[in-house]
Amino acid sequence: MPIITVIFVLWLGYSLWRGYQKGFWLTTVDLLAFVCAYIACVIWGANVNDMLGFNGLAMLLGYGLVYLLVVLCIGVLPGWLLRRVIKREHRMARFGAALGAFTGVVSGLAGVWVYQLLLAAMQLGGGVSAPLLVEPAAADRLLQNAAGNLMGSVSRAATASVETDPLTKAIAVQLAEKPAETLADVRALGRSAELEALLQSSRAQAAVEAADSDALAETEEFKAFVGHPAFAATRAQMLTDLPETAAGGTMADSKQADSKLAASVAQLWRKADHLRDDPEVLDLMTDPEIRQMLDEKKLTELLMHPKGRLLVARVMQAPAATEPTDRSEAAADQEVLKKAPLQDAPSYRWVDENGMTHFSDNPPESN
């Protein structure tokens, strides 16, 4: 039975009826409150959960608290005052019903997306029973795809205005469009032998230290890692946004695209190396819970843990020791240095009229 679709239709009908009863202006206030509450949850939800120590499913309480406070301040109280001002004959009931239906669709799809994300996190953590693992009905799947497309569009718009590397943008869009599949891919990559081989590769380490993204892209370990099936969707999303693909090039044979992908991986690698001696990171790494998650490669549980999110945020915010440099640029710089050897700066020695000896890089002034 398509239970998600049934709940969505009931919510849509309720939103339409509520919009008709409230009218256009009060429904507009409700829509504004919903948008502000969504933005507030994105900005402050994680911080509230960290302050209150909520973890796992309890994180819903933190986000719910932020949502309720914003809706109360922007929707309920102003709506109560506005209801006393607007006369019943001026409430524009039909326009209110249309706007209520629109609000119901948007909020309903957002709710479906949150349900997908939580269910996927519970499944990957092993905290659900067998019935939840059943493939959803066709109608539910269609609704989930629509919710993913909506959140993916929002994620693209958000990442377009933020300065970050292409890999991070691609993962953010993939998580928004397909939360369950993306979380499963992250877990598979974290436990893969390809990632272990890449991190232990001396050639990859040398390329990262030399800030040579082309050399990293040509290592066998890196090719095996990006060729992992769990990385295919994110890699395709990342390469689609690159200029050479938009100009008509193919994703498979684009060396520049692979170099940019390697540059993003190398940047994250250098950030992690840069924090090896950071006291805050050392405290987090020695925490028993965090250490167990890292040893068992439970990346999804790590991302849902307050200390795990703090560790990831610390790595993402850390400056890289050096910026990634293409091999062609590095070779050109070396060629310039060879053609222009260093020379000692000239020095001057003179004796003034008082018999004092002076040394200077500049010639003495003539009298």
Buried (B, 14 or more C-beta within 10 A) or exposed (E): EBEBBEBBBEBBEEBBBBBBBBBBBBBBBBBBBBBBBBEBBEEBBBEBBBEBEBBBEEBBEBBEBBBEBBBEBBBEEBBEEBBEEBEEEEBBBEBBBBBBBBBBBBBBBBBBBBBBBBBBBBBBBEEBEEEEEEEBBEBBBBBBEBBBEBBBEBBBEBBEEEEEBBBBBBBBBBBBBBBBBBBBBBBBBBBBEBBBBBEEBEBBBEBBBBBBBBBBBBBEBBBBBBEBEBBEBBBEBBBEBBEBBEEEBEBEEBEBBBBBBBBBBBBBBBBBBBBEEBEEBEEBBEBEBBEEBBEEBBBBBBBBBBBBBBBBEBBEEBEBEBEBBBBEEBEEEEEEEEEEEEEEEEEEEEEEEEEEEEEEEEEEEEE
